[in-house]
Amino acid sequence: MNKRVAIQVENDLAELERVSRLVDAFGAQHDLPRRVVFELNLVLDEVLTNVMSYGYADTRQHQIIVRLSVMLEPHPAEVVIEVEDDGRPFDPTEAEVPALDSPVEERPVGGLGIHLVRQLMDGLTYRRQQGKNVLLLRRVIDDRRRL
Amino acid sequence: MEIHETKQDAAVILSVKGRVDASSSAGLEQRLLGLIESGERRIVVDCAQLDYISSAGLRALLVAVKRLNASGGKMALGDLKDEIREVFDIAGFSSIFSIYPNTDAALGKM
């Protein structure tokens, strides 16, 4: 059985708090481990901040849809998040990995958000569909660190 | 986010509480850069009550530690919660920040 919730937000960073309340409630409802809820909140923060900050060439209001579901089958159970926006095409799976072994003076300031998303989630897929970016994130429901 | 500042020996201890995200990271960055500007060279960030940090917060710390290192200073982080420590590890920050189990250990190494 799949259990799903969805929320529609405007492209306004002030909406992020509403999303995180949804994630917290979703986590409580499904008894998700604290670490999983923490990571879901973080990756959604990163993904949505990127969409809101860089996704639109205009200053108009846009709607972003976030869908959360728990997939119990097939094992192992996982949380699936879908983020759908009508911003310009952007595929985070193609973004460059930042150089993480350079000394501090040369360490790049950018690229960290997407890197965190890739490392914390167990699956990340992107498709462009009918003028929308659709990003799918999967996180197996367990308590283990990803690194 | 709340920041409390105390001095101990020649170091400044900054206790950062709550969330450091896109809306609060500029405040943290400004606070750190202000300390460096006023001559502080030993900064310990007490993370015991840091509940959340996003890449915006990581960037603020990175900007500050670059400035501090260039001025011959040192920054240490103490008492990171496990989820926060994992974020730092993934971001590759554990090799550019000195991370200690608690503030006393961090001060001891300064």
gemmi code that builds the backbone of each chain (N, CA, C; Angstrom):
import gemmi

chains = {
    "A": [
        ("MET", (0.825, -1.184, 0.000), (0.000, 0.000, 0.000), (0.866, 1.242, 0.000)),
        ("ASN", (0.499, 2.214, -0.790), (1.265, 3.461, -0.832), (0.474, 4.559, -0.137)),
        ("LYS", (1.180, 5.353, 0.652), (0.492, 6.454, 1.334), (1.132, 7.758, 0.859)),
        ("ARG", (0.349, 8.653, 0.373), (0.906, 9.826, -0.286), (0.274, 11.137, 0.181)),
        ("VAL", (1.121, 12.152, 0.343), (0.619, 13.504, 0.604), (1.260, 14.437, -0.414)),
        ("ALA", (0.596, 15.536, -0.660), (1.130, 16.502, -1.611), (0.902, 17.910, -1.081)),
        ("ILE", (1.807, 18.801, -1.482), (1.660, 20.211, -1.087), (2.071, 21.054, -2.285)),
        ("GLN", (1.389, 22.158, -2.440), (1.733, 23.073, -3.515), (2.238, 24.351, -2.857)),
        ("VAL", (3.406, 24.811, -3.272), (3.959, 26.037, -2.678), (4.319, 27.023, -3.772)),
        ("GLU", (4.383, 28.282, -3.409), (4.847, 29.312, -4.330), (6.361, 29.372, -4.296)),
        ("ASN", (6.915, 29.974, -5.347), (8.369, 30.111, -5.388), (8.820, 31.264, -4.491)),
        ("ASP", (8.736, 31.012, -3.198), (9.058, 32.016, -2.185), (9.728, 31.259, -1.050)),
        ("LEU", (10.937, 31.677, -0.696), (11.685, 30.949, 0.331), (10.917, 30.876, 1.653)),
        ("ALA", (10.021, 31.806, 1.872), (9.225, 31.774, 3.108), (8.322, 30.541, 3.174)),
        ("GLU", (8.100, 29.908, 2.032), (7.261, 28.705, 2.000), (7.984, 27.478, 2.557)),
        ("LEU", (9.303, 27.571, 2.676), (10.066, 26.387, 3.084), (9.650, 25.891, 4.463)),
        ("GLU", (9.245, 26.812, 5.307), (8.834, 26.400, 6.643), (7.589, 25.520, 6.587)),
        ("ARG", (6.676, 25.854, 5.695), (5.451, 25.065, 5.532), (5.788, 23.661, 5.046)),
        ("VAL", (6.769, 23.579, 4.155), (7.192, 22.270, 3.649), (7.793, 21.442, 4.780)),
        ("SER", (8.602, 22.087, 5.598), (9.259, 21.309, 6.650), (8.251, 20.839, 7.696)),
        ("ARG", (7.188, 21.601, 7.899), (6.135, 21.136, 8.819), (5.441, 19.915, 8.236)),
        ("LEU", (5.246, 19.926, 6.927), (4.627, 18.771, 6.276), (5.514, 17.542, 6.417)),
        ("VAL", (6.806, 17.734, 6.208), (7.738, 16.604, 6.307), (7.752, 16.061, 7.736)),
        ("ASP", (7.777, 16.951, 8.721), (7.769, 16.511, 10.122), (6.495, 15.715, 10.434)),
        ("ALA", (5.358, 16.221, 9.970), (4.082, 15.533, 10.217), (4.064, 14.179, 9.507)),
        ("PHE", (4.557, 14.167, 8.286), (4.634, 12.930, 7.500), (5.524, 11.920, 8.219)),
        ("GLY", (6.634, 12.408, 8.746), (7.548, 11.535, 9.474), (6.921, 10.950, 10.725)),
        ("ALA", (6.171, 11.765, 11.437), (5.503, 11.301, 12.659), (4.431, 10.280, 12.314)),
        ("GLN", (3.694, 10.577, 11.259), (2.596, 9.700, 10.853), (3.102, 8.304, 10.473)),
        ("HIS", (4.291, 8.257, 9.880), (4.820, 6.977, 9.407), (5.943, 6.449, 10.286)),
        ("ASP", (6.128, 7.089, 11.452), (7.138, 6.605, 12.397), (8.519, 6.513, 11.765)),
        ("LEU", (8.862, 7.467, 10.969), (10.159, 7.424, 10.297), (11.266, 7.714, 11.299)),
        ("PRO", (12.426, 7.084, 11.133), (13.557, 7.386, 12.021), (13.899, 8.873, 11.958)),
        ("ARG", (14.378, 9.390, 13.065), (14.705, 10.812, 13.161), (15.719, 11.241, 12.096)),
        ("ARG", (16.678, 10.384, 11.842), (17.701, 10.705, 10.851), (17.065, 10.881, 9.463)),
        ("VAL", (16.112, 10.007, 9.137), (15.452, 10.071, 7.825), (14.694, 11.391, 7.688)),
        ("VAL", (13.947, 11.761, 8.725), (13.192, 13.021, 8.683), (14.153, 14.198, 8.535)),
        ("PHE", (15.245, 14.163, 9.271), (16.260, 15.221, 9.174), (16.742, 15.354, 7.733)),
        ("GLU", (17.060, 14.204, 7.116), (17.613, 14.240, 5.761), (16.574, 14.648, 4.733)),
        ("LEU", (15.344, 14.207, 4.902), (14.291, 14.614, 3.969), (14.112, 16.122, 4.019)),
        ("ASN", (14.108, 16.658, 5.233), (13.988, 18.110, 5.391), (15.142, 18.827, 4.702)),
        ("LEU", (16.331, 18.315, 4.893), (17.507, 18.968, 4.331), (17.487, 18.918, 2.805)),
        ("VAL", (17.205, 17.758, 2.243), (17.256, 17.679, 0.774), (16.144, 18.510, 0.129)),
        ("LEU", (14.978, 18.533, 0.758), (13.912, 19.370, 0.197), (14.273, 20.840, 0.293)),
        ("ASP", (14.879, 21.229, 1.402), (15.368, 22.602, 1.563), (16.314, 22.931, 0.409)),
        ("GLU", (17.269, 22.058, 0.150), (18.275, 22.303, -0.893), (17.633, 22.351, -2.270)),
        ("VAL", (16.799, 21.366, -2.573), (16.179, 21.299, -3.907), (15.283, 22.507, -4.139)),
        ("LEU", (14.432, 22.795, -3.187), (13.488, 23.898, -3.360), (14.200, 25.248, -3.384)),
        ("THR", (15.229, 25.404, -2.557), (15.976, 26.665, -2.582), (16.609, 26.871, -3.950)),
        ("ASN", (17.138, 25.801, -4.532), (17.710, 25.906, -5.875), (16.654, 26.296, -6.898)),
        ("VAL", (15.507, 25.632, -6.844), (14.435, 25.935, -7.801), (14.013, 27.391, -7.654)),
        ("MET", (13.783, 27.793, -6.420), (13.284, 29.150, -6.182), (14.324, 30.217, -6.520)),
        ("SER", (15.588, 29.903, -6.273), (16.630, 30.910, -6.477), (17.080, 31.011, -7.928)),
        ("TYR", (17.078, 29.879, -8.637), (17.677, 29.864, -9.976), (16.748, 29.408, -11.081)),
        ("GLY", (15.572, 28.939, -10.694), (14.733, 28.274, -11.689), (13.955, 29.183, -12.629)),
        ("TYR", (13.798, 30.426, -12.273), (12.882, 31.267, -13.047), (13.572, 32.503, -13.597)),
        ("ALA", (13.279, 32.786, -14.866), (13.877, 33.961, -15.496), (13.014, 35.194, -15.256)),
        ("ASP", (11.807, 35.000, -14.747), (10.917, 36.144, -14.508), (10.755, 36.373, -13.012)),
        ("THR", (9.938, 37.352, -12.663), (9.703, 37.618, -11.242), (8.273, 37.263, -10.865)),
        ("ARG", (7.664, 36.407, -11.672), (6.259, 36.054, -11.415), (6.159, 34.940, -10.378)),
        ("GLN", (4.955, 34.781, -9.942), (4.683, 33.722, -8.985), (4.578, 32.399, -9.732)),
        ("HIS", (5.175, 31.358, -9.173), (5.089, 30.038, -9.778), (4.695, 29.035, -8.710)),
        ("GLN", (4.137, 27.946, -9.160), (3.748, 26.892, -8.219), (4.722, 25.727, -8.310)),
        ("ILE", (5.092, 25.222, -7.181), (5.951, 24.037, -7.122), (5.180, 22.982, -6.344)),
        ("ILE", (5.174, 21.783, -6.868), (4.441, 20.713, -6.193), (5.434, 19.738, -5.564)),
        ("VAL", (5.171, 19.404, -4.307), (5.989, 18.416, -3.607), (5.072, 17.272, -3.205)),
        ("ARG", (5.446, 16.067, -3.590), (4.648, 14.885, -3.222), (5.527, 13.955, -2.393)),
        ("LEU", (4.969, 13.482, -1.301), (5.693, 12.554, -0.431), (4.915, 11.265, -0.346)),
        ("SER", (5.599, 10.139, -0.477), (4.898, 8.886, -0.262), (5.831, 7.855, 0.340)),
        ("VAL", (5.214, 6.892, 1.016), (5.960, 5.756, 1.535), (5.619, 4.564, 0.649)),
        ("MET", (6.643, 3.915, 0.130), (6.439, 2.708, -0.680), (6.912, 1.513, 0.143)),
        ("LEU", (5.973, 0.734, 0.604), (6.348, -0.409, 1.432), (6.837, -1.580, 0.593)),
        ("GLU", (6.333, -1.641, -0.632), (6.746, -2.711, -1.545), (7.319, -2.096, -2.811)),
        ("PRO", (8.337, -2.669, -3.460), (9.048, -3.851, -2.979), (10.029, -3.466, -1.870)),
        ("HIS", (10.428, -4.417, -1.074), (11.386, -4.159, 0.004), (12.720, -3.735, -0.598)),
        ("PRO", (13.461, -2.882, 0.084), (13.120, -2.320, 1.385), (12.182, -1.121, 1.253)),
        ("ALA", (11.429, -0.851, 2.298), (10.496, 0.266, 2.263), (11.271, 1.556, 2.049)),
        ("GLU", (10.691, 2.472, 1.298), (11.362, 3.739, 1.096), (10.379, 4.900, 1.035)),
        ("VAL", (10.943, 6.090, 1.284), (10.184, 7.309, 1.092), (10.501, 7.801, -0.309)),
        ("VAL", (9.488, 8.189, -1.037), (9.688, 8.747, -2.370), (9.176, 10.186, -2.361)),
        ("ILE", (10.022, 11.082, -2.804), (9.627, 12.494, -2.908), (9.665, 12.884, -4.371)),
        ("GLU", (8.666, 13.607, -4.779), (8.650, 14.116, -6.145), (8.516, 15.632, -6.065)),
        ("VAL", (9.391, 16.333, -6.759), (9.310, 17.795, -6.820), (9.086, 18.187, -8.269)),
        ("GLU", (8.020, 18.906, -8.499), (7.662, 19.279, -9.870), (7.572, 20.799, -9.968)),
        ("ASP", (8.327, 21.381, -10.887), (8.285, 22.836, -11.074), (8.294, 23.155, -12.558)),
        ("ASP", (7.803, 24.364, -12.873), (7.756, 24.766, -14.285), (8.859, 25.765, -14.609)),
        ("GLY", (9.950, 25.692, -13.877), (11.080, 26.583, -14.143), (11.891, 26.115, -15.340)),
        ("ARG", (12.999, 26.812, -15.584), (13.805, 26.417, -16.738), (14.395, 25.032, -16.508)),
        ("PRO", (14.695, 24.323, -17.610), (15.193, 22.959, -17.467), (16.451, 22.910, -16.616)),
        ("PHE", (16.429, 22.076, -15.619), (17.614, 21.917, -14.786), (17.650, 20.497, -14.271)),
        ("ASP", (18.726, 19.811, -14.574), (18.884, 18.415, -14.167), (19.977, 18.319, -13.120)),
        ("PRO", (19.622, 18.173, -11.857), (20.640, 18.123, -10.808), (21.521, 16.879, -10.881)),
        ("THR", (21.057, 15.858, -11.595), (21.888, 14.658, -11.684), (23.078, 14.880, -12.601)),
        ("GLU", (23.008, 15.984, -13.364), (24.105, 16.283, -14.284), (25.058, 17.338, -13.742)),
        ("ALA", (24.740, 17.871, -12.572), (25.586, 18.944, -12.040), (26.951, 18.396, -11.664)),
        ("GLU", (27.944, 19.256, -11.735), (29.316, 18.831, -11.413), (29.490, 18.586, -9.925)),
        ("VAL", (30.274, 17.591, -9.607), (30.600, 17.346, -8.206), (31.680, 18.342, -7.785)),
        ("PRO", (31.489, 19.025, -6.690), (32.524, 19.991, -6.274), (33.794, 19.272, -5.845)),
        ("ALA", (34.917, 19.958, -5.950), (36.197, 19.386, -5.533), (36.273, 19.429, -4.016)),
        ("LEU", (36.171, 18.275, -3.398), (36.080, 18.246, -1.939), (37.398, 17.867, -1.277)),
        ("ASP", (38.449, 17.792, -2.060), (39.705, 17.435, -1.410), (40.748, 18.543, -1.547)),
        ("SER", (40.290, 19.708, -2.009), (41.249, 20.806, -2.142), (41.458, 21.458, -0.780)),
        ("PRO", (42.614, 22.124, -0.610), (42.839, 22.816, 0.666), (41.840, 23.953, 0.842)),
        ("VAL", (41.707, 24.400, 2.057), (40.619, 25.318, 2.385), (40.620, 26.577, 1.521)),
        ("GLU", (41.830, 27.086, 1.195), (41.866, 28.349, 0.431), (41.240, 28.174, -0.938)),
        ("GLU", (41.317, 26.945, -1.481), (40.804, 26.709, -2.834), (39.451, 26.016, -2.834)),
        ("ARG", (38.942, 25.699, -1.670), (37.700, 24.936, -1.609), (36.576, 25.768, -2.216)),
        ("PRO", (35.832, 25.190, -3.169), (34.767, 25.976, -3.790), (33.584, 26.192, -2.855)),
        ("VAL", (32.962, 27.324, -2.999), (31.839, 27.647, -2.141), (30.534, 27.083, -2.696)),
        ("GLY", (30.477, 26.880, -3.999), (29.224, 26.425, -4.599), (29.137, 24.916, -4.776)),
        ("GLY", (27.974, 24.431, -5.133), (27.779, 23.018, -5.460), (27.503, 22.100, -4.286)),
        ("LEU", (27.568, 22.665, -3.074), (27.420, 21.799, -1.901), (26.008, 21.254, -1.744)),
        ("GLY", (25.025, 22.059, -2.059), (23.631, 21.648, -1.860), (23.283, 20.401, -2.643)),
        ("ILE", (23.593, 20.426, -3.938), (23.271, 19.272, -4.787), (24.084, 18.058, -4.357)),
        ("HIS", (25.306, 18.300, -3.950), (26.150, 17.195, -3.491), (25.530, 16.507, -2.275)),
        ("LEU", (25.027, 17.313, -1.331), (24.374, 16.737, -0.150), (23.167, 15.898, -0.569)),
        ("VAL", (22.365, 16.419, -1.493), (21.179, 15.698, -1.951), (21.578, 14.349, -2.532)),
        ("ARG", (22.589, 14.349, -3.380), (23.015, 13.102, -4.020), (23.509, 12.078, -3.026)),
        ("GLN", (24.226, 12.545, -2.017), (24.818, 11.616, -1.052), (23.800, 11.087, -0.049)),
        ("LEU", (22.863, 11.920, 0.330), (21.922, 11.515, 1.379), (20.785, 10.648, 0.853)),
        ("MET", (20.454, 10.796, -0.415), (19.359, 10.014, -0.976), (19.890, 8.739, -1.627)),
        ("ASP", (19.046, 7.736, -1.660), (19.457, 6.464, -2.253), (19.173, 6.413, -3.745)),
        ("GLY", (18.367, 7.345, -4.233), (18.092, 7.391, -5.664), (17.695, 8.795, -6.038)),
        ("LEU", (18.119, 9.231, -7.202), (17.798, 10.572, -7.696), (17.609, 10.463, -9.196)),
        ("THR", (16.406, 10.732, -9.654), (16.183, 10.693, -11.110), (15.448, 11.948, -11.548)),
        ("TYR", (15.754, 12.351, -12.737), (15.188, 13.587, -13.285), (14.541, 13.296, -14.625)),
        ("ARG", (13.432, 13.943, -14.853), (12.917, 13.953, -16.210), (12.278, 15.310, -16.486)),
        ("ARG", (12.292, 15.669, -17.741), (11.647, 16.888, -18.188), (10.365, 16.440, -18.870)),
        ("GLN", (9.252, 16.956, -18.414), (7.970, 16.425, -18.869), (6.963, 17.550, -19.030)),
        ("GLN", (6.518, 17.769, -20.242), (5.491, 18.789, -20.522), (5.839, 20.134, -19.903)),
        ("GLY", (7.058, 20.563, -20.160), (7.483, 21.877, -19.684), (7.799, 21.936, -18.202)),
        ("LYS", (7.871, 20.782, -17.552), (8.159, 20.783, -16.120), (9.425, 19.985, -15.807)),
        ("ASN", (10.125, 20.434, -14.767), (11.183, 19.609, -14.197), (10.512, 18.680, -13.199)),
        ("VAL", (10.779, 17.389, -13.300), (10.252, 16.454, -12.308), (11.435, 15.697, -11.706)),
        ("LEU", (11.649, 15.926, -10.437), (12.777, 15.301, -9.748), (12.229, 14.289, -8.760)),
        ("LEU", (12.771, 13.082, -8.841), (12.329, 12.014, -7.944), (13.475, 11.672, -7.003)),
        ("LEU", (13.193, 11.692, -5.705), (14.223, 11.346, -4.732), (13.723, 10.150, -3.916)),
        ("ARG", (14.607, 9.205, -3.672), (14.219, 8.015, -2.899), (15.147, 7.864, -1.708)),
        ("ARG", (14.565, 7.519, -0.573), (15.387, 7.284, 0.603), (14.866, 6.026, 1.279)),
        ("VAL", (15.707, 5.013, 1.360), (15.324, 3.787, 2.057), (15.104, 4.128, 3.537)),
        ("ILE", (14.084, 3.538, 4.108), (13.760, 3.852, 5.496), (14.605, 2.996, 6.425)),
        ("ASP", (15.749, 3.522, 6.779), (16.580, 2.903, 7.808), (17.362, 4.005, 8.493)),
        ("ASP", (18.014, 3.605, 9.572), (18.640, 4.589, 10.447), (20.113, 4.824, 10.119)),
        ("ARG", (20.618, 4.127, 9.101), (22.063, 4.165, 8.876), (22.518, 5.461, 8.230)),
        ("ARG", (23.736, 5.864, 8.640), (24.356, 6.995, 7.975), (24.594, 6.638, 6.520)),
        ("ARG", (24.588, 7.668, 5.669), (24.898, 7.436, 4.268), (26.382, 7.589, 4.008)),
        ("LEU", (27.088, 8.102, 4.967), (28.540, 8.217, 4.816), (29.190, 7.875, 6.154)),
    ],
    "B": [
        ("MET", (17.575, 30.856, 14.744), (18.989, 30.697, 15.170), (19.314, 31.715, 16.261)),
        ("GLU", (20.030, 31.283, 17.274), (20.517, 32.191, 18.323), (22.003, 31.995, 18.466)),
        ("ILE", (22.697, 33.087, 18.690), (24.141, 32.990, 18.886), (24.504, 33.612, 20.232)),
        ("HIS", (25.229, 32.853, 21.045), (25.737, 33.388, 22.310), (27.251, 33.390, 22.273)),
        ("GLU", (27.833, 34.470, 22.757), (29.278, 34.624, 22.645), (29.907, 34.725, 24.022)),
        ("THR", (30.957, 33.945, 24.243), (31.727, 34.103, 25.483), (33.202, 34.052, 25.135)),
        ("LYS", (34.011, 34.574, 26.036), (35.460, 34.518, 25.819), (36.059, 33.600, 26.872)),
        ("GLN", (37.018, 32.835, 26.423), (37.739, 31.991, 27.362), (39.192, 31.934, 26.924)),
        ("ASP", (40.090, 32.333, 27.828), (41.500, 32.492, 27.476), (41.562, 33.439, 26.278)),
        ("ALA", (42.234, 33.007, 25.239), (42.366, 33.905, 24.089), (41.384, 33.562, 22.976)),
        ("ALA", (40.404, 32.731, 23.317), (39.477, 32.278, 22.284), (38.069, 32.837, 22.502)),
        ("VAL", (37.362, 32.942, 21.420), (35.942, 33.299, 21.490), (35.151, 32.021, 21.268)),
        ("ILE", (34.178, 31.778, 22.149), (33.290, 30.634, 21.952), (31.947, 31.171, 21.483)),
        ("LEU", (31.551, 30.697, 20.293), (30.267, 31.109, 19.726), (29.330, 29.897, 19.819)),
        ("SER", (28.312, 29.993, 20.649), (27.336, 28.900, 20.738), (26.219, 29.194, 19.757)),
        ("VAL", (26.077, 28.321, 18.785), (25.057, 28.518, 17.752), (23.914, 27.543, 18.027)),
        ("LYS", (22.738, 28.107, 18.253), (21.594, 27.276, 18.630), (20.503, 27.334, 17.584)),
        ("GLY", (19.877, 26.194, 17.352), (18.730, 26.166, 16.437), (19.131, 25.793, 15.024)),
        ("ARG", (18.595, 26.529, 14.065), (18.768, 26.206, 12.656), (19.639, 27.245, 11.948)),
        ("VAL", (20.587, 26.761, 11.155), (21.303, 27.659, 10.260), (20.921, 27.271, 8.836)),
        ("ASP", (20.074, 28.076, 8.242), (19.607, 27.779, 6.883), (19.715, 29.043, 6.038)),
        ("ALA", (19.066, 29.032, 4.885), (19.216, 30.157, 3.957), (18.780, 31.477, 4.589)),
        ("SER", (17.854, 31.434, 5.537), (17.389, 32.700, 6.112), (18.247, 33.171, 7.275)),
        ("SER", (19.014, 32.282, 7.883), (19.799, 32.705, 9.048), (21.308, 32.684, 8.806)),
        ("SER", (21.729, 32.104, 7.688), (23.173, 31.919, 7.495), (23.920, 33.242, 7.350)),
        ("ALA", (23.273, 34.252, 6.756), (23.950, 35.549, 6.600), (24.282, 36.128, 7.967)),
        ("GLY", (23.392, 35.938, 8.918), (23.627, 36.427, 10.276), (24.834, 35.757, 10.915)),
        ("LEU", (24.958, 34.468, 10.708), (26.119, 33.745, 11.256), (27.401, 34.208, 10.581)),
        ("GLU", (27.335, 34.339, 9.272), (28.519, 34.773, 8.530), (28.981, 36.152, 8.996)),
        ("GLN", (28.013, 37.063, 9.110), (28.354, 38.417, 9.552), (28.975, 38.410, 10.934)),
        ("ARG", (28.435, 37.588, 11.800), (28.948, 37.532, 13.178), (30.389, 37.057, 13.192)),
        ("LEU", (30.657, 36.004, 12.435), (32.012, 35.445, 12.376), (32.984, 36.433, 11.738)),
        ("LEU", (32.590, 37.010, 10.609), (33.484, 37.950, 9.931), (33.733, 39.176, 10.804)),
        ("GLY", (32.715, 39.588, 11.564), (32.874, 40.706, 12.485), (33.925, 40.409, 13.553)),
        ("LEU", (33.890, 39.209, 14.063), (34.876, 38.823, 15.074), (36.281, 38.842, 14.492)),
        ("ILE", (36.412, 38.307, 13.293), (37.719, 38.255, 12.648), (38.212, 39.667, 12.365)),
        ("GLU", (37.299, 40.497, 11.900), (37.623, 41.900, 11.624), (38.117, 42.614, 12.872)),
        ("SER", (37.553, 42.285, 14.017), (37.951, 42.978, 15.247), (39.151, 42.314, 15.886)),
        ("GLY", (39.768, 41.390, 15.182), (41.047, 40.867, 15.632), (41.020, 39.482, 16.269)),
        ("GLU", (39.867, 38.870, 16.387), (39.839, 37.541, 16.989), (40.496, 36.527, 16.068)),
        ("ARG", (41.326, 35.638, 16.660), (42.042, 34.667, 15.824), (41.791, 33.233, 16.270)),
        ("ARG", (41.126, 33.074, 17.432), (40.805, 31.727, 17.906), (39.294, 31.679, 18.130)),
        ("ILE", (38.618, 30.927, 17.278), (37.158, 30.879, 17.376), (36.710, 29.422, 17.514)),
        ("VAL", (35.949, 29.168, 18.556), (35.369, 27.838, 18.732), (33.862, 27.977, 18.530)),
        ("VAL", (33.322, 27.176, 17.631), (31.876, 27.186, 17.415), (31.283, 25.994, 18.172)),
        ("ASP", (30.535, 26.319, 19.200), (29.901, 25.293, 20.029), (28.580, 24.889, 19.361)),
        ("CYS", (28.521, 23.657, 18.892), (27.362, 23.195, 18.116), (26.428, 22.283, 18.925)),
        ("ALA", (26.562, 22.314, 20.244), (25.763, 21.402, 21.077), (24.261, 21.549, 20.831)),
        ("GLN", (23.836, 22.777, 20.527), (22.404, 22.983, 20.307), (22.100, 23.378, 18.871)),
        ("LEU", (23.003, 22.993, 17.986), (22.758, 23.223, 16.564), (21.924, 22.054, 16.044)),
        ("ASP", (20.696, 22.343, 15.652), (19.766, 21.280, 15.263), (19.766, 20.992, 13.766)),
        ("TYR", (20.201, 21.972, 12.997), (20.051, 21.829, 11.547), (21.007, 22.776, 10.852)),
        ("ILE", (21.642, 22.310, 9.797), (22.453, 23.209, 8.967), (22.323, 22.792, 7.517)),
        ("SER", (22.071, 23.746, 6.650), (21.965, 23.444, 5.220), (23.224, 23.965, 4.525)),
        ("SER", (23.276, 23.812, 3.210), (24.482, 24.229, 2.493), (24.723, 25.724, 2.665)),
        ("ALA", (23.673, 26.502, 2.889), (23.857, 27.939, 3.123), (24.687, 28.163, 4.382)),
        ("GLY", (24.408, 27.394, 5.405), (25.166, 27.499, 6.652), (26.596, 27.015, 6.471)),
        ("LEU", (26.753, 25.958, 5.707), (28.101, 25.450, 5.444), (28.927, 26.497, 4.708)),
        ("ARG", (28.277, 27.155, 3.748), (28.990, 28.194, 2.994), (29.431, 29.330, 3.912)),
        ("ALA", (28.565, 29.714, 4.850), (28.912, 30.792, 5.781), (30.150, 30.413, 6.592)),
        ("LEU", (30.186, 29.174, 7.059), (31.346, 28.711, 7.831), (32.593, 28.674, 6.956)),
        ("LEU", (32.415, 28.259, 5.712), (33.561, 28.161, 4.807), (34.147, 29.541, 4.517)),
        ("VAL", (33.287, 30.502, 4.243), (33.756, 31.870, 4.001), (34.536, 32.367, 5.220)),
        ("ALA", (34.006, 32.108, 6.396), (34.661, 32.590, 7.621), (35.986, 31.892, 7.865)),
        ("VAL", (36.035, 30.583, 7.666), (37.283, 29.882, 7.966), (38.373, 30.245, 6.950)),
        ("LYS", (37.970, 30.534, 5.724), (38.952, 31.004, 4.736), (39.556, 32.322, 5.202)),
        ("ARG", (38.699, 33.244, 5.637), (39.165, 34.551, 6.091), (40.052, 34.389, 7.324)),
        ("LEU", (39.611, 33.538, 8.232), (40.350, 33.354, 9.479), (41.718, 32.729, 9.231)),
        ("ASN", (41.740, 31.693, 8.409), (43.010, 31.040, 8.098), (43.975, 31.998, 7.422)),
        ("ALA", (43.441, 32.809, 6.524), (44.290, 33.777, 5.814), (44.876, 34.799, 6.783)),
        ("SER", (44.229, 34.986, 7.913), (44.720, 35.936, 8.919), (45.563, 35.231, 9.973)),
        ("GLY", (45.855, 33.960, 9.743), (46.671, 33.221, 10.697), (45.907, 32.703, 11.895)),
        ("GLY", (44.579, 32.632, 11.771), (43.787, 32.181, 12.910), (43.363, 30.732, 12.788)),
        ("LYS", (42.585, 30.274, 13.758), (42.092, 28.894, 13.769), (40.640, 28.857, 14.195)),
        ("MET", (39.902, 27.950, 13.561), (38.516, 27.735, 13.969), (38.324, 26.277, 14.331)),
        ("ALA", (37.604, 26.048, 15.397), (37.294, 24.673, 15.783), (35.791, 24.569, 16.008)),
        ("LEU", (35.271, 23.373, 15.806), (33.852, 23.120, 16.035), (33.742, 22.048, 17.104)),
        ("GLY", (32.809, 22.236, 18.012), (32.675, 21.254, 19.080), (31.260, 20.736, 19.225)),
        ("ASP", (31.162, 19.471, 19.630), (29.883, 18.910, 20.056), (28.827, 18.857, 18.951)),
        ("LEU", (29.220, 18.334, 17.807), (28.259, 18.219, 16.711), (27.331, 17.022, 16.929)),
        ("LYS", (26.050, 17.235, 16.708), (25.119, 16.106, 16.740), (25.454, 15.187, 15.563)),
        ("ASP", (25.075, 13.935, 15.695), (25.499, 12.951, 14.694), (25.032, 13.289, 13.279)),
        ("GLU", (23.770, 13.757, 13.173), (23.271, 14.085, 11.823), (24.036, 15.260, 11.238)),
        ("ILE", (24.391, 16.208, 12.100), (25.144, 17.386, 11.658), (26.552, 16.954, 11.252)),
        ("ARG", (27.143, 16.071, 12.044), (28.483, 15.583, 11.728), (28.493, 14.893, 10.370)),
        ("GLU", (27.426, 14.156, 10.079), (27.346, 13.473, 8.782), (27.309, 14.496, 7.636)),
        ("VAL", (26.560, 15.558, 7.828), (26.507, 16.613, 6.802), (27.908, 17.187, 6.562)),
        ("PHE", (28.627, 17.437, 7.645), (29.991, 17.961, 7.510), (30.896, 16.955, 6.800)),
        ("ASP", (30.748, 15.688, 7.136), (31.571, 14.655, 6.495), (31.291, 14.602, 4.999)),
        ("ILE", (30.011, 14.609, 4.647), (29.636, 14.539, 3.231), (30.148, 15.751, 2.471)),
        ("ALA", (30.094, 16.905, 3.117), (30.537, 18.137, 2.453), (32.053, 18.242, 2.392)),
        ("GLY", (32.734, 17.268, 2.985), (34.195, 17.312, 2.977), (34.752, 18.330, 3.952)),
        ("PHE", (33.940, 18.769, 4.880), (34.362, 19.806, 5.815), (35.169, 19.250, 6.988)),
        ("SER", (35.105, 17.959, 7.180), (35.801, 17.411, 8.337), (37.313, 17.468, 8.149)),
        ("SER", (37.737, 17.711, 6.923), (39.176, 17.820, 6.700), (39.657, 19.264, 6.744)),
        ("ILE", (38.738, 20.233, 6.718), (39.183, 21.622, 6.776), (38.781, 22.330, 8.062)),
        ("PHE", (37.982, 21.669, 8.873), (37.659, 22.196, 10.188), (38.186, 21.221, 11.226)),
        ("SER", (38.642, 21.731, 12.332), (39.010, 20.870, 13.445), (37.743, 20.622, 14.250)),
        ("ILE", (37.373, 19.368, 14.359), (36.120, 19.023, 15.022), (36.423, 18.231, 16.282)),
        ("TYR", (35.820, 18.646, 17.386), (36.085, 18.030, 18.678), (34.781, 17.587, 19.332)),
        ("PRO", (34.880, 16.634, 20.255), (33.660, 16.156, 20.921), (32.986, 17.218, 21.788)),
        ("ASN", (33.762, 18.170, 22.288), (33.150, 19.219, 23.094), (34.039, 20.465, 23.080)),
        ("THR", (33.508, 21.523, 23.654), (34.204, 22.816, 23.622), (35.521, 22.772, 24.383)),
        ("ASP", (35.545, 22.084, 25.513), (36.785, 22.026, 26.306), (37.914, 21.401, 25.501)),
        ("ALA", (37.587, 20.313, 24.815), (38.597, 19.648, 23.985), (39.076, 20.599, 22.882)),
        ("ALA", (38.133, 21.349, 22.307), (38.496, 22.295, 21.244), (39.417, 23.384, 21.785)),
        ("LEU", (39.087, 23.920, 22.965), (39.906, 24.979, 23.561), (41.282, 24.452, 23.902)),
        ("GLY", (41.309, 23.208, 24.362), (42.585, 22.613, 24.744), (43.567, 22.542, 23.584)),
        ("LYS", (43.018, 22.441, 22.378), (43.881, 22.303, 21.211), (44.205, 23.645, 20.549)),
        ("MET", (43.686, 24.723, 21.122), (43.936, 26.018, 20.489), (45.213, 26.627, 21.026)),
    ],
}
model = gemmi.Model(1)
for chain_id, residues in chains.items():
    chain = gemmi.Chain(chain_id)
    for i, (resn, *xyz) in enumerate(residues, 1):
        res = gemmi.Residue()
        res.name, res.seqid = resn, gemmi.SeqId(i, " ")
        for name, pos in zip(("N", "CA", "C"), xyz):
            atom = gemmi.Atom()
            atom.name, atom.element = name, gemmi.Element(name[0])
            atom.pos, atom.b_iso = gemmi.Position(*pos), 0.0
            res.add_atom(atom)
        chain.add_residue(res)
    model.add_chain(chain)
structure = gemmi.Structure()
structure.add_model(model)
structure.setup_entities()
